[in-house]
Amino acid sequence: MDSEPVALERALASFDALWSPRIVTRVNDYDVRVAKVEGEHLWHAHDDTDEFFLVIEGELHISLREPAGERTVRLPRGAAFTVPRGTEHKPYAPVPTAILLFEPTGTPSVGDRHEEVPDHVDATTGHELGS
């Protein structure tokens, strides 16, 4: 990783793929990733880690399957939310949206348990910025 500041707007302008995170920097054993998202992702869960979302632009909805039932949280621009480890969730962006994710290095974007991965979803552990 570069030891220079990263402009998130510039990082996001460097790629077009949806649901395909780019690693902008690392903090200890964590990736700081940005992604462009629109439409539905898929139901999945991360068994061993929480997943942090920050909406940079647009709006993100995250459906959650919790012991008390299913619910959806709505994250407008500037909102942050953490999905607890082991919680099945399904992100959805009703409009073109940019998000920042904070996850342990190597965490796949489709989690450890997931529905069938559709062709348009890049099941990735994050691409280096610029790749």
C-alpha positions in Angstrom: 0.0 0.0 0.0 1.1 3.5 -0.7 2.0 5.8 2.1 0.3 8.7 0.5 -3.3 10.0 1.1 -6.0 8.3 -1.0 -8.8 10.5 -2.4 -11.9 8.3 -2.2 -13.6 10.1 -5.1 -10.6 9.4 -7.3 -10.4 5.8 -6.2 -14.1 5.3 -7.0 -13.6 6.9 -10.4 -10.9 4.4 -11.3 -13.3 1.4 -11.8 -16.9 0.7 -12.9 -17.6 -2.9 -11.7 -20.5 -3.3 -9.3 -20.1 -5.3 -6.1 -16.4 -5.6 -6.7 -14.5 -3.9 -3.9 -11.2 -2.1 -4.3 -8.7 -2.0 -1.4 -7.7 1.6 -0.7 -5.5 1.0 2.3 -4.9 -1.4 5.1 -5.1 -0.9 8.9 -3.3 -3.6 10.8 -4.9 -6.8 9.5 -8.0 -5.1 8.0 -8.7 -3.9 4.5 -10.4 -0.5 3.9 -12.4 -1.1 0.7 -14.6 1.0 -1.5 -17.2 -0.4 -3.8 -19.8 0.8 -6.3 -23.1 -1.0 -5.8 -26.6 -0.9 -7.4 -29.4 -3.4 -7.2 -29.3 -6.5 -5.1 -26.4 -8.4 -3.8 -27.1 -11.8 -2.2 -28.0 -13.3 1.1 -24.8 -14.2 2.9 -23.1 -14.3 6.3 -19.6 -13.9 7.6 -19.2 -16.5 10.4 -16.1 -15.1 12.0 -16.2 -11.3 11.5 -18.5 -8.3 11.7 -18.9 -6.2 8.5 -18.8 -2.4 8.6 -20.6 -0.3 6.0 -20.3 3.5 5.4 -22.3 5.1 2.7 -20.3 7.6 0.8 -22.9 8.5 -1.9 -26.4 7.2 -2.6 -28.4 4.9 -0.3 -27.9 1.4 0.9 -30.6 -1.0 2.4 -29.4 -4.1 4.3 -31.9 -6.8 5.1 -31.1 -8.8 8.2 -32.2 -12.2 9.4 -32.1 -12.0 13.1 -33.4 -14.2 16.0 -36.4 -11.8 16.4 -37.2 -12.0 12.7 -36.3 -10.2 9.4 -35.8 -6.5 9.2 -34.2 -3.9 6.9 -32.0 -1.0 7.8 -31.8 2.0 5.5 -28.5 3.9 5.3 -28.6 7.3 3.6 -25.4 9.1 2.6 -23.1 9.5 5.6 -24.6 6.7 7.6 -22.6 3.8 9.0 -23.8 0.3 10.2 -22.1 -2.9 11.4 -23.6 -6.3 10.6 -22.7 -8.6 13.5 -20.8 -11.7 12.7 -22.9 -14.7 11.8 -25.9 -12.6 10.8 -27.4 -13.4 7.4 -27.8 -10.2 5.4 -28.5 -8.9 1.9 -27.4 -5.5 0.8 -29.5 -3.6 -1.8 -28.9 -0.2 -3.4 -32.0 1.4 -5.0 -29.8 4.0 -6.7 -26.1 4.0 -7.8 -24.2 4.0 -4.5 -20.7 4.1 -3.2 -19.7 2.4 0.0 -16.7 2.0 2.2 -16.2 -1.4 3.9 -13.8 -2.3 6.8 -13.1 -6.0 7.0 -10.3 -8.4 7.9 -7.9 -8.9 5.0 -9.0 -11.9 2.9 -12.7 -11.7 3.8 -14.8 -12.7 0.7 -17.5 -10.3 -0.3 -20.0 -13.2 -0.4 -19.2 -14.3 3.1 -18.7 -17.9 4.3 -22.3 -19.0 3.8 -24.2 -17.6 0.8 -26.9 -18.2 -1.9 -25.7 -19.2 -5.4 -23.4 -16.4 -6.6 -24.9 -14.8 -9.8 -22.6 -14.1 -12.7 -22.7 -10.3 -12.2 -21.2 -10.6 -8.6 -17.5 -10.6 -8.3 -16.9 -13.0 -5.4 -13.7 -11.3 -4.2 -11.5 -10.6 -1.3 -10.9 -7.2 -2.7 -8.9 -6.0 -5.7 -5.9 -3.8 -5.3 -6.7 -0.2 -6.3 -5.8 0.3 -9.9 -6.3 -3.4 -10.9 
